[in-house]
Amino acid sequence: MSTESSTSGERRVLILAHTGREEASKVAAEFAQAMAAEGIAVRVVSEDAEALERWGLPDAEVVPVGPEAGQGCELAVVFGGDGTILRAAELVRECGTPLVGVNLGHVGFLAEADVDDLDYTVRRVVDRDYAVEERMTVDARVLVDGREVARSWALNEATVEKASRERMLEVVVAIDDRPVSRWGCDGVVCATPTGSTAYNFSAGGPVVWPEVEALLMVPISAHALFARPMVVSPTSLLAIQVIPEARTSGVLWCDGRRTYELPPGARVEVRQGEKFIRLARLHQAPFTDRLVRKFDLPVSGWRGAAARRQNEQARADGAPPAPRPQEA
Protein backbone atom coordinates (compact mmCIF):
# COMPACT_ATOMS: atom_id res chain seq x y z
CA MET A 1 0.00 0.00 0.00
CA SER A 2 1.00 3.57 -0.55
CA THR A 3 0.73 6.48 1.85
CA GLU A 4 1.56 9.04 -0.85
CA SER A 5 -1.06 11.28 -2.43
CA SER A 6 -2.39 10.19 -5.83
CA THR A 7 -1.18 11.93 -8.96
CA SER A 8 -3.01 15.18 -9.65
CA GLY A 9 -5.89 14.68 -12.08
CA GLU A 10 -6.09 10.93 -11.48
CA ARG A 11 -9.54 9.51 -10.81
CA ARG A 12 -9.85 8.12 -7.29
CA VAL A 13 -12.47 6.90 -4.86
CA LEU A 14 -12.47 6.61 -1.10
CA ILE A 15 -13.56 3.17 0.14
CA LEU A 16 -14.94 2.74 3.65
CA ALA A 17 -16.24 -0.43 5.24
CA HIS A 18 -17.75 -1.83 8.43
CA THR A 19 -14.59 -3.82 9.12
CA GLY A 20 -16.22 -5.52 12.10
CA ARG A 21 -18.10 -7.60 9.52
CA GLU A 22 -15.98 -9.88 7.36
CA GLU A 23 -18.48 -9.77 4.50
CA ALA A 24 -18.23 -5.97 4.34
CA SER A 25 -14.42 -6.09 4.27
CA LYS A 26 -14.43 -8.82 1.62
CA VAL A 27 -16.86 -7.01 -0.70
CA ALA A 28 -15.05 -3.69 -0.19
CA ALA A 29 -11.75 -5.33 -1.23
CA GLU A 30 -13.44 -6.83 -4.31
CA PHE A 31 -14.75 -3.40 -5.24
CA ALA A 32 -11.27 -1.92 -4.78
CA GLN A 33 -9.85 -4.57 -7.10
CA ALA A 34 -12.49 -3.70 -9.72
CA MET A 35 -11.64 -0.01 -9.45
CA ALA A 36 -7.93 -0.69 -9.85
CA ALA A 37 -8.63 -2.84 -12.90
CA GLU A 38 -10.42 0.15 -14.45
CA GLY A 39 -7.51 2.49 -13.73
CA ILE A 40 -9.22 4.29 -10.85
CA ALA A 41 -7.05 4.94 -7.79
CA VAL A 42 -8.25 3.70 -4.41
CA ARG A 43 -7.96 5.46 -1.07
CA VAL A 44 -8.72 3.92 2.36
CA VAL A 45 -8.49 5.25 5.89
CA SER A 46 -5.83 3.89 8.22
CA GLU A 47 -8.25 2.17 10.60
CA ASP A 48 -9.74 0.10 7.72
CA ALA A 49 -6.54 -0.73 5.86
CA GLU A 50 -5.46 -3.88 7.73
CA ALA A 51 -8.89 -5.54 7.56
CA LEU A 52 -9.23 -4.83 3.83
CA GLU A 53 -5.71 -5.96 3.05
CA ARG A 54 -6.52 -9.45 4.34
CA TRP A 55 -8.95 -9.81 1.43
CA GLY A 56 -6.51 -8.76 -1.29
CA LEU A 57 -6.71 -4.97 -1.31
CA PRO A 58 -4.74 -3.62 -4.30
CA ASP A 59 -2.15 -0.87 -3.95
CA ALA A 60 -4.04 1.92 -2.21
CA GLU A 61 -3.42 5.32 -0.73
CA VAL A 62 -3.80 5.18 3.06
CA VAL A 63 -4.82 8.38 4.83
CA PRO A 64 -5.58 9.26 8.45
CA VAL A 65 -9.15 9.32 9.70
CA GLY A 66 -10.27 12.95 9.56
CA PRO A 67 -12.15 15.62 7.64
CA GLU A 68 -9.62 15.55 4.78
CA ALA A 69 -9.98 11.83 4.09
CA GLY A 70 -12.26 12.41 1.10
CA GLN A 71 -10.46 15.45 -0.30
CA GLY A 72 -9.82 15.02 -4.03
CA CYS A 73 -11.99 11.90 -4.37
CA GLU A 74 -14.91 11.86 -6.80
CA LEU A 75 -16.88 9.46 -4.58
CA ALA A 76 -16.81 7.79 -1.19
CA VAL A 77 -18.18 4.25 -1.53
CA VAL A 78 -19.36 2.81 1.78
CA PHE A 79 -19.90 -0.89 2.57
CA GLY A 80 -22.10 -1.52 5.59
CA GLY A 81 -25.37 -0.26 7.02
CA ASP A 82 -26.64 3.21 7.76
CA GLY A 83 -24.35 3.46 10.79
CA THR A 84 -21.31 3.05 8.55
CA ILE A 85 -22.68 5.69 6.17
CA LEU A 86 -23.11 8.10 9.10
CA ARG A 87 -19.48 7.44 10.01
CA ALA A 88 -18.50 8.20 6.41
CA ALA A 89 -20.54 11.41 6.48
CA GLU A 90 -18.26 12.67 9.25
CA LEU A 91 -15.27 12.24 6.95
CA VAL A 92 -16.70 13.94 3.84
CA ARG A 93 -18.83 16.72 5.32
CA GLU A 94 -16.11 19.36 5.04
CA CYS A 95 -14.84 18.43 1.58
CA GLY A 96 -18.27 17.73 0.04
CA THR A 97 -17.37 14.38 -1.55
CA PRO A 98 -20.58 12.49 -2.49
CA LEU A 99 -21.38 9.26 -0.66
CA VAL A 100 -22.83 6.09 -2.14
CA GLY A 101 -23.74 3.26 0.21
CA VAL A 102 -23.72 -0.47 -0.54
CA ASN A 103 -26.06 -2.03 2.00
CA LEU A 104 -24.97 -4.94 4.16
CA GLY A 105 -27.17 -3.92 7.08
CA HIS A 106 -30.88 -4.31 7.72
CA VAL A 107 -33.30 -1.63 6.45
CA GLY A 108 -30.53 0.64 5.15
CA PHE A 109 -32.44 3.73 3.99
CA LEU A 110 -29.26 5.70 3.29
CA ALA A 111 -27.74 2.97 1.14
CA GLU A 112 -28.22 3.15 -2.60
CA ALA A 113 -27.23 -0.36 -3.68
CA ASP A 114 -27.35 -3.86 -2.24
CA VAL A 115 -24.35 -6.15 -1.99
CA ASP A 116 -25.79 -8.37 -4.75
CA ASP A 117 -25.58 -5.39 -7.14
CA LEU A 118 -21.80 -5.02 -6.91
CA ASP A 119 -21.13 -5.36 -10.64
CA TYR A 120 -23.87 -2.81 -11.35
CA THR A 121 -22.36 -0.42 -8.81
CA VAL A 122 -18.89 -0.82 -10.30
CA ARG A 123 -20.15 0.00 -13.79
CA ARG A 124 -22.09 3.07 -12.63
CA VAL A 125 -19.06 4.42 -10.78
CA VAL A 126 -16.70 3.75 -13.68
CA ASP A 127 -19.08 5.45 -16.14
CA ARG A 128 -19.85 8.29 -13.70
CA ASP A 129 -23.49 7.34 -14.26
CA TYR A 130 -25.09 8.70 -11.11
CA ALA A 131 -26.90 11.76 -9.82
CA VAL A 132 -25.97 13.69 -6.67
CA GLU A 133 -28.50 14.95 -4.11
CA GLU A 134 -27.84 17.43 -1.33
CA ARG A 135 -29.37 16.38 1.99
CA MET A 136 -30.15 18.81 4.79
CA THR A 137 -28.30 18.48 8.09
CA VAL A 138 -28.90 20.08 11.49
CA ASP A 139 -26.48 22.04 13.64
CA ALA A 140 -26.86 21.70 17.40
CA ARG A 141 -25.31 23.65 20.25
CA VAL A 142 -25.42 23.27 24.03
CA LEU A 143 -25.70 26.31 26.30
CA VAL A 144 -25.19 26.31 30.07
CA ASP A 145 -25.91 29.56 31.93
CA GLY A 146 -26.17 31.27 28.53
CA ARG A 147 -22.67 30.19 27.50
CA GLU A 148 -22.06 27.81 24.59
CA VAL A 149 -20.19 24.74 25.86
CA ALA A 150 -20.55 22.36 22.90
CA ARG A 151 -21.44 22.36 19.23
CA SER A 152 -22.09 19.51 16.79
CA TRP A 153 -24.15 18.49 13.76
CA ALA A 154 -26.22 15.57 12.45
CA LEU A 155 -27.48 14.17 9.17
CA ASN A 156 -30.34 12.17 10.72
CA GLU A 157 -31.14 13.66 14.10
CA ALA A 158 -30.01 15.46 17.23
CA THR A 159 -31.69 13.82 20.22
CA VAL A 160 -31.97 14.96 23.81
CA GLU A 161 -32.39 11.92 26.07
CA LYS A 162 -32.59 11.26 29.78
CA ALA A 163 -29.27 10.40 31.42
CA SER A 164 -30.77 8.11 34.05
CA ARG A 165 -32.97 5.14 33.27
CA GLU A 166 -34.82 5.50 36.57
CA ARG A 167 -36.14 9.04 36.07
CA MET A 168 -37.94 10.88 33.30
CA LEU A 169 -36.35 13.93 31.79
CA GLU A 170 -38.21 17.19 32.50
CA VAL A 171 -37.96 19.63 29.61
CA VAL A 172 -39.70 22.64 28.13
CA VAL A 173 -39.53 22.98 24.36
CA ALA A 174 -39.73 26.09 22.19
CA ILE A 175 -40.03 26.93 18.49
CA ASP A 176 -38.49 30.20 17.28
CA ASP A 177 -37.94 31.31 20.89
CA ARG A 178 -41.63 30.86 21.77
CA PRO A 179 -42.41 28.17 24.39
CA VAL A 180 -44.67 25.35 23.15
CA SER A 181 -45.01 22.78 25.93
CA ARG A 182 -43.41 21.15 28.95
CA TRP A 183 -42.88 17.41 28.93
CA GLY A 184 -41.83 14.70 31.31
CA CYS A 185 -40.39 12.26 28.79
CA ASP A 186 -37.64 9.89 27.77
CA GLY A 187 -36.33 12.45 25.31
CA VAL A 188 -36.96 14.64 22.27
CA VAL A 189 -35.89 13.92 18.69
CA CYS A 190 -35.03 16.80 16.34
CA ALA A 191 -34.77 15.24 12.89
CA THR A 192 -34.19 16.08 9.25
CA PRO A 193 -36.31 14.63 6.43
CA THR A 194 -33.46 12.19 5.77
CA GLY A 195 -33.64 11.11 9.41
CA SER A 196 -37.42 10.73 9.37
CA THR A 197 -37.04 6.99 8.68
CA ALA A 198 -34.49 6.55 11.49
CA TYR A 199 -34.97 7.32 15.22
CA ASN A 200 -37.83 9.69 14.37
CA PHE A 201 -39.74 6.79 12.82
CA SER A 202 -39.24 4.58 15.89
CA ALA A 203 -40.44 7.43 18.13
CA GLY A 204 -43.71 7.72 16.19
CA GLY A 205 -42.77 10.67 14.01
CA PRO A 206 -43.92 11.13 10.40
CA VAL A 207 -42.14 9.86 7.30
CA VAL A 208 -41.05 12.92 5.31
CA TRP A 209 -39.95 12.72 1.68
CA PRO A 210 -36.27 13.78 1.32
CA GLU A 211 -36.99 16.69 -1.02
CA VAL A 212 -39.27 18.33 1.56
CA GLU A 213 -37.53 21.15 3.41
CA ALA A 214 -38.58 20.92 7.06
CA LEU A 215 -37.43 20.18 10.59
CA LEU A 216 -39.13 17.66 12.87
CA MET A 217 -39.55 17.68 16.65
CA VAL A 218 -40.86 14.46 18.22
CA PRO A 219 -41.22 13.70 21.95
CA ILE A 220 -40.27 10.21 23.15
CA SER A 221 -42.78 8.60 25.55
CA ALA A 222 -43.97 11.97 26.87
CA HIS A 223 -46.45 12.13 29.77
CA ALA A 224 -48.50 15.10 28.57
CA LEU A 225 -51.86 15.92 27.04
CA PHE A 226 -50.14 17.51 24.04
CA ALA A 227 -47.23 15.36 22.91
CA ARG A 228 -47.59 15.20 19.16
CA PRO A 229 -44.85 15.23 16.51
CA MET A 230 -44.34 18.67 14.98
CA VAL A 231 -43.13 19.57 11.49
CA VAL A 232 -41.84 23.12 11.23
CA SER A 233 -40.12 25.48 8.79
CA PRO A 234 -36.51 24.68 7.84
CA THR A 235 -35.59 28.18 9.05
CA SER A 236 -37.05 27.60 12.52
CA LEU A 237 -34.99 27.34 15.71
CA LEU A 238 -35.84 24.32 17.89
CA ALA A 239 -34.93 24.52 21.56
CA ILE A 240 -35.09 22.04 24.45
CA GLN A 241 -34.46 23.32 27.97
CA VAL A 242 -33.70 20.86 30.77
CA ILE A 243 -35.76 22.08 33.75
CA PRO A 244 -33.28 22.98 36.53
CA GLU A 245 -35.80 22.54 39.36
CA ALA A 246 -36.43 18.92 38.37
CA ARG A 247 -32.77 18.06 39.06
CA THR A 248 -32.65 15.67 36.10
CA SER A 249 -29.76 15.49 33.67
CA GLY A 250 -29.80 14.69 30.01
CA VAL A 251 -27.58 13.70 27.11
CA LEU A 252 -27.40 15.12 23.60
CA TRP A 253 -26.79 12.52 20.90
CA CYS A 254 -25.97 13.52 17.32
CA ASP A 255 -26.63 10.70 14.85
CA GLY A 256 -26.07 8.28 17.73
CA ARG A 257 -22.32 8.88 17.37
CA ARG A 258 -21.39 12.07 19.21
CA THR A 259 -22.60 12.69 22.76
CA TYR A 260 -22.62 15.65 25.17
CA GLU A 261 -23.78 15.81 28.80
CA LEU A 262 -26.66 18.13 29.69
CA PRO A 263 -26.73 19.22 33.33
CA PRO A 264 -29.94 20.62 34.88
CA GLY A 265 -30.70 23.97 33.25
CA ALA A 266 -28.84 23.18 30.02
CA ARG A 267 -30.42 24.31 26.76
CA VAL A 268 -30.04 22.65 23.36
CA GLU A 269 -30.68 24.66 20.21
CA VAL A 270 -31.12 22.93 16.86
CA ARG A 271 -31.36 24.62 13.48
CA GLN A 272 -30.80 23.80 9.82
CA GLY A 273 -27.16 22.97 9.21
CA GLU A 274 -24.80 25.25 7.34
CA LYS A 275 -23.42 22.32 5.33
CA PHE A 276 -25.15 19.62 3.30
CA ILE A 277 -24.24 15.98 2.89
CA ARG A 278 -24.12 14.91 -0.76
CA LEU A 279 -25.53 11.46 -1.60
CA ALA A 280 -24.90 9.82 -4.97
CA ARG A 281 -27.92 8.09 -6.52
CA LEU A 282 -27.47 5.13 -8.87
CA HIS A 283 -31.19 4.48 -9.31
CA GLN A 284 -33.90 6.86 -10.47
CA ALA A 285 -36.71 5.14 -8.53
CA PRO A 286 -38.74 7.60 -6.41
CA PHE A 287 -38.60 7.60 -2.62
CA THR A 288 -42.08 6.02 -2.52
CA ASP A 289 -40.72 2.85 -4.15
CA ARG A 290 -37.78 2.82 -1.74
CA LEU A 291 -40.18 3.09 1.21
CA VAL A 292 -42.33 0.21 -0.04
CA ARG A 293 -39.30 -1.98 -0.72
CA LYS A 294 -37.44 -1.32 2.52
CA PHE A 295 -40.47 -1.94 4.75
CA ASP A 296 -41.97 -4.62 2.49
CA LEU A 297 -45.27 -2.73 2.48
CA PRO A 298 -48.38 -4.50 1.07
CA VAL A 299 -49.48 -2.73 -2.12
CA SER A 300 -51.34 -5.47 -4.00
CA GLY A 301 -54.58 -4.21 -5.53
CA TRP A 302 -53.26 -0.83 -6.68
CA ARG A 303 -53.97 -0.22 -10.37
CA GLY A 304 -52.57 3.23 -11.09
CA ALA A 305 -50.78 4.50 -14.17
CA ALA A 306 -47.59 2.56 -13.38
CA ALA A 307 -49.56 -0.69 -13.13
CA ARG A 308 -51.27 0.02 -16.45
CA ARG A 309 -47.90 0.59 -18.11
CA GLN A 310 -46.68 -2.67 -16.62
CA ASN A 311 -49.67 -4.53 -18.05
CA GLU A 312 -49.21 -2.93 -21.46
CA GLN A 313 -45.56 -3.97 -21.47
CA ALA A 314 -46.54 -7.49 -20.37
CA ARG A 315 -49.02 -7.78 -23.26
CA ALA A 316 -46.38 -6.52 -25.68
CA ASP A 317 -44.03 -9.20 -24.38
CA GLY A 318 -46.72 -11.88 -24.68
CA ALA A 319 -47.07 -12.33 -20.91
CA PRO A 320 -50.41 -12.37 -19.05
CA PRO A 321 -51.50 -9.05 -17.48
CA ALA A 322 -51.44 -8.52 -13.71
CA PRO A 323 -54.58 -9.77 -11.91
CA ARG A 324 -57.48 -7.40 -11.30
CA PRO A 325 -57.93 -6.07 -7.72
CA GLN A 326 -60.56 -8.68 -6.80
CA GLU A 327 -58.19 -11.42 -7.98
CA ALA A 328 -55.16 -10.10 -6.10
C-alpha positions in Angstrom: 0.0 0.0 0.0 1.0 3.6 -0.6 0.7 6.5 1.9 1.6 9.0 -0.9 -1.1 11.3 -2.4 -2.4 10.2 -5.8 -1.2 11.9 -9.0 -3.0 15.2 -9.7 -5.9 14.7 -12.1 -6.1 10.9 -11.5 -9.5 9.5 -10.8 -9.9 8.1 -7.3 -12.5 6.9 -4.9 -12.5 6.6 -1.1 -13.6 3.2 0.1 -14.9 2.7 3.7 -16.2 -0.4 5.2 -17.7 -1.8 8.4 -14.6 -3.8 9.1 -16.2 -5.5 12.1 -18.1 -7.6 9.5 -16.0 -9.9 7.4 -18.5 -9.8 4.5 -18.2 -6.0 4.3 -14.4 -6.1 4.3 -14.4 -8.8 1.6 -16.9 -7.0 -0.7 -15.0 -3.7 -0.2 -11.7 -5.3 -1.2 -13.4 -6.8 -4.3 -14.8 -3.4 -5.2 -11.3 -1.9 -4.8 -9.8 -4.6 -7.1 -12.5 -3.7 -9.7 -11.6 0.0 -9.4 -7.9 -0.7 -9.8 -8.6 -2.8 -12.9 -10.4 0.2 -14.4 -7.5 2.5 -13.7 -9.2 4.3 -10.8 -7.0 4.9 -7.8 -8.2 3.7 -4.4 -8.0 5.5 -1.1 -8.7 3.9 2.4 -8.5 5.3 5.9 -5.8 3.9 8.2 -8.2 2.2 10.6 -9.7 0.1 7.7 -6.5 -0.7 5.9 -5.5 -3.9 7.7 -8.9 -5.5 7.6 -9.2 -4.8 3.8 -5.7 -6.0 3.1 -6.5 -9.5 4.3 -9.0 -9.8 1.4 -6.5 -8.8 -1.3 -6.7 -5.0 -1.3 -4.7 -3.6 -4.3 -2.1 -0.9 -3.9 -4.0 1.9 -2.2 -3.4 5.3 -0.7 -3.8 5.2 3.1 -4.8 8.4 4.8 -5.6 9.3 8.5 -9.1 9.3 9.7 -10.3 12.9 9.6 -12.1 15.6 7.6 -9.6 15.6 4.8 -10.0 11.8 4.1 -12.3 12.4 1.1 -10.5 15.4 -0.3 -9.8 15.0 -4.0 -12.0 11.9 -4.4 -14.9 11.9 -6.8 -16.9 9.5 -4.6 -16.8 7.8 -1.2 -18.2 4.2 -1.5 -19.4 2.8 1.8 -19.9 -0.9 2.6 -22.1 -1.5 5.6 -25.4 -0.3 7.0 -26.6 3.2 7.8 -24.3 3.5 10.8 -21.3 3.1 8.5 -22.7 5.7 6.2 -23.1 8.1 9.1 -19.5 7.4 10.0 -18.5 8.2 6.4 -20.5 11.4 6.5 -18.3 12.7 9.3 -15.3 12.2 6.9 -16.7 13.9 3.8 -18.8 16.7 5.3 -16.1 19.4 5.0 -14.8 18.4 1.6 -18.3 17.7 0.0 -17.4 14.4 -1.5 -20.6 12.5 -2.5 -21.4 9.3 -0.7 -22.8 6.1 -2.1 -23.7 3.3 0.2 -23.7 -0.5 -0.5 -26.1 -2.0 2.0 -25.0 -4.9 4.2 -27.2 -3.9 7.1 -30.9 -4.3 7.7 -33.3 -1.6 6.5 -30.5 0.6 5.1 -32.4 3.7 4.0 -29.3 5.7 3.3 -27.7 3.0 1.1 -28.2 3.2 -2.6 -27.2 -0.4 -3.7 -27.3 -3.9 -2.2 -24.4 -6.1 -2.0 -25.8 -8.4 -4.8 -25.6 -5.4 -7.1 -21.8 -5.0 -6.9 -21.1 -5.4 -10.6 -23.9 -2.8 -11.4 -22.4 -0.4 -8.8 -18.9 -0.8 -10.3 -20.2 0.0 -13.8 -22.1 3.1 -12.6 -19.1 4.4 -10.8 -16.7 3.7 -13.7 -19.1 5.5 -16.1 -19.9 8.3 -13.7 -23.5 7.3 -14.3 -25.1 8.7 -11.1 -26.9 11.8 -9.8 -26.0 13.7 -6.7 -28.5 15.0 -4.1 -27.8 17.4 -1.3 -29.4 16.4 2.0 -30.1 18.8 4.8 -28.3 18.5 8.1 -28.9 20.1 11.5 -26.5 22.0 13.6 -26.9 21.7 17.4 -25.3 23.6 20.2 -25.4 23.3 24.0 -25.7 26.3 26.3 -25.2 26.3 30.1 -25.9 29.6 31.9 -26.2 31.3 28.5 -22.7 30.2 27.5 -22.1 27.8 24.6 -20.2 24.7 25.9 -20.5 22.4 22.9 -21.4 22.4 19.2 -22.1 19.5 16.8 -24.2 18.5 13.8 -26.2 15.6 12.5 -27.5 14.2 9.2 -30.3 12.2 10.7 -31.1 13.7 14.1 -30.0 15.5 17.2 -31.7 13.8 20.2 -32.0 15.0 23.8 -32.4 11.9 26.1 -32.6 11.3 29.8 -29.3 10.4 31.4 -30.8 8.1 34.1 -33.0 5.1 33.3 -34.8 5.5 36.6 -36.1 9.0 36.1 -37.9 10.9 33.3 -36.4 13.9 31.8 -38.2 17.2 32.5 -38.0 19.6 29.6 -39.7 22.6 28.1 -39.5 23.0 24.4 -39.7 26.1 22.2 -40.0 26.9 18.5 -38.5 30.2 17.3 -37.9 31.3 20.9 -41.6 30.9 21.8 -42.4 28.2 24.4 -44.7 25.4 23.1 -45.0 22.8 25.9 -43.4 21.1 28.9 -42.9 17.4 28.9 -41.8 14.7 31.3 -40.4 12.3 28.8 -37.6 9.9 27.8 -36.3 12.5 25.3 -37.0 14.6 22.3 -35.9 13.9 18.7 -35.0 16.8 16.3 -34.8 15.2 12.9 -34.2 16.1 9.2 -36.3 14.6 6.4 -33.5 12.2 5.8 -33.6 11.1 9.4 -37.4 10.7 9.4 -37.0 7.0 8.7 -34.5 6.5 11.5 -35.0 7.3 15.2 -37.8 9.7 14.4 -39.7 6.8 12.8 -39.2 4.6 15.9 -40.4 7.4 18.1 -43.7 7.7 16.2 -42.8 10.7 14.0 -43.9 11.1 10.4 -42.1 9.9 7.3 -41.0 12.9 5.3 -39.9 12.7 1.7 -36.3 13.8 1.3 -37.0 16.7 -1.0 -39.3 18.3 1.6 -37.5 21.1 3.4 -38.6 20.9 7.1 -37.4 20.2 10.6 -39.1 17.7 12.9 -39.5 17.7 16.7 -40.9 14.5 18.2 -41.2 13.7 22.0 -40.3 10.2 23.1 -42.8 8.6 25.6 -44.0 12.0 26.9 -46.4 12.1 29.8 -48.5 15.1 28.6 -51.9 15.9 27.0 -50.1 17.5 24.0 -47.2 15.4 22.9 -47.6 15.2 19.2 -44.8 15.2 16.5 -44.3 18.7 15.0 -43.1 19.6 11.5 -41.8 23.1 11.2 -40.1 25.5 8.8 -36.5 24.7 7.8 -35.6 28.2 9.0 -37.0 27.6 12.5 -35.0 27.3 15.7 -35.8 24.3 17.9 -34.9 24.5 21.6 -35.1 22.0 24.4 -34.5 23.3 28.0 -33.7 20.9 30.8 -35.8 22.1 33.7 -33.3 23.0 36.5 -35.8 22.5 39.4 -36.4 18.9 38.4 -32.8 18.1 39.1 -32.7 15.7 36.1 -29.8 15.5 33.7 -29.8 14.7 30.0 -27.6 13.7 27.1 -27.4 15.1 23.6 -26.8 12.5 20.9 -26.0 13.5 17.3 -26.6 10.7 14.8 -26.1 8.3 17.7 -22.3 8.9 17.4 -21.4 12.1 19.2 -22.6 12.7 22.8 -22.6 15.7 25.2 -23.8 15.8 28.8 -26.7 18.1 29.7 -26.7 19.2 33.3 -29.9 20.6 34.9 -30.7 24.0 33.2 -28.8 23.2 30.0 -30.4 24.3 26.8 -30.0 22.6 23.4 -30.7 24.7 20.2 -31.1 22.9 16.9 -31.4 24.6 13.5 -30.8 23.8 9.8 -27.2 23.0 9.2 -24.8 25.2 7.3 -23.4 22.3 5.3 -25.2 19.6 3.3 -24.2 16.0 2.9 -24.1 14.9 -0.8 -25.5 11.5 -1.6 -24.9 9.8 -5.0 -27.9 8.1 -6.5 -27.5 5.1 -8.9 -31.2 4.5 -9.3 -33.9 6.9 -10.5 -36.7 5.1 -8.5 -38.7 7.6 -6.4 -38.6 7.6 -2.6 -42.1 6.0 -2.5 -40.7 2.9 -4.1 -37.8 2.8 -1.7 -40.2 3.1 1.2 -42.3 0.2 0.0 -39.3 -2.0 -0.7 -37.4 -1.3 2.5 -40.5 -1.9 4.7 -42.0 -4.6 2.5 -45.3 -2.7 2.5 -48.4 -4.5 1.1 -49.5 -2.7 -2.1 -51.3 -5.5 -4.0 -54.6 -4.2 -5.5 -53.3 -0.8 -6.7 -54.0 -0.2 -10.4 -52.6 3.2 -11.1 -50.8 4.5 -14.2 -47.6 2.6 -13.4 -49.6 -0.7 -13.1 -51.3 0.0 -16.5 -47.9 0.6 -18.1 -46.7 -2.7 -16.6 -49.7 -4.5 -18.0 -49.2 -2.9 -21.5 -45.6 -4.0 -21.5 -46.5 -7.5 -20.4 -49.0 -7.8 -23.3 -46.4 -6.5 -25.7 -44.0 -9.2 -24.4 -46.7 -11.9 -24.7 -47.1 -12.3 -20.9 -50.4 -12.4 -19.0 -51.5 -9.1 -17.5 -51.4 -8.5 -13.7 -54.6 -9.8 -11.9 -57.5 -7.4 -11.3 -57.9 -6.1 -7.7 -60.6 -8.7 -6.8 -58.2 -11.4 -8.0 -55.2 -10.1 -6.1 
